[in-house]
């Protein structure tokens, strides 16, 4: 098998630590919260970098990368070099579920890997993803209905559906079942994870075969917000850039404020000035989204062997 990640077959003999479990989730579906909780477990090692995304080679041209993300296999495996021999080693990259290559790349790298996939009711997922993309200045259309209607993009020679390409749940789960035994794939439903955080976490710990009695605090991470001041938010984000202007601005801020107070001040600015609670969902738009994704919900439930039509409230739509 050849993939753009170019995983060598002799890798396990190189003495490098290879991850043995992967949270493949979806964005805005509890992956960050699960990552934060699991990395607090003493028998689990997860790197400080969430979303390495290295094994989703087909999405590299579609998803903006950061300087901290690994570009080579050695850089990727270096993320896990501090793991103890007795620890479970994992990473969390939600894009692995959307990727058409990641499942096979993971299987080539670690055939015994355990996969944790999280799925969320499609309409609420798309709304939350839209808010996230607005916050990251990836999406510019603030109206959800218009954003989904105009979701088709041409990127890297491909036609990409910014939202609907994520909502191919049966196909995405099938890719993992094609390369891993089903007992190595744990499927979680986001709404159940939110409703009983502790029970879901314990099921994950049993799946990973680590001590499930270790006390772990529930975490709510990466909540959806609405950007109140897009231009100011964009200006602050530009400070993270690598241009001479960005470096000069950071240097000025460093002179005026030490690192700790500077971070606290920026956090307060974002929380109180830039962001606000998102407005209530437009029920007509949400109904239109549910109708749009109803066939996928039915197909996903049939493939999973569960009544997801009833679980997600699609009874009158299929």
Secondary structure, 3 states (H helix, E strand, C coil): CCCCCCCCCCHHHHCCCCCCEEECCCCCCCHHHHHHHHCCCCCEEECCCCCCCCCCHHHCCCCCCCCCCCCCHHHHHHCCCCCCCCCEEEEECCHHHHCCCHHHHHHHHCCCCEEEEEECCHHHHHHHHHHHHHHCCCCCCCCHHHHHHCCEEEECCEEEECCCCCCCHHHHHHHHHHHCCHHHEEEEEHHHHHHCHHHHHHHHHHHHCCCCCCCCCCCCCCCCCEECCHHHHHHHHHCCCCCHHHHHHHHHHHHHCCHHHHHHHHHHHHHHHHEECCCCCCHHHHHHHHHHHHHHHHHHHHHHCCCHHHHCCCCCCC
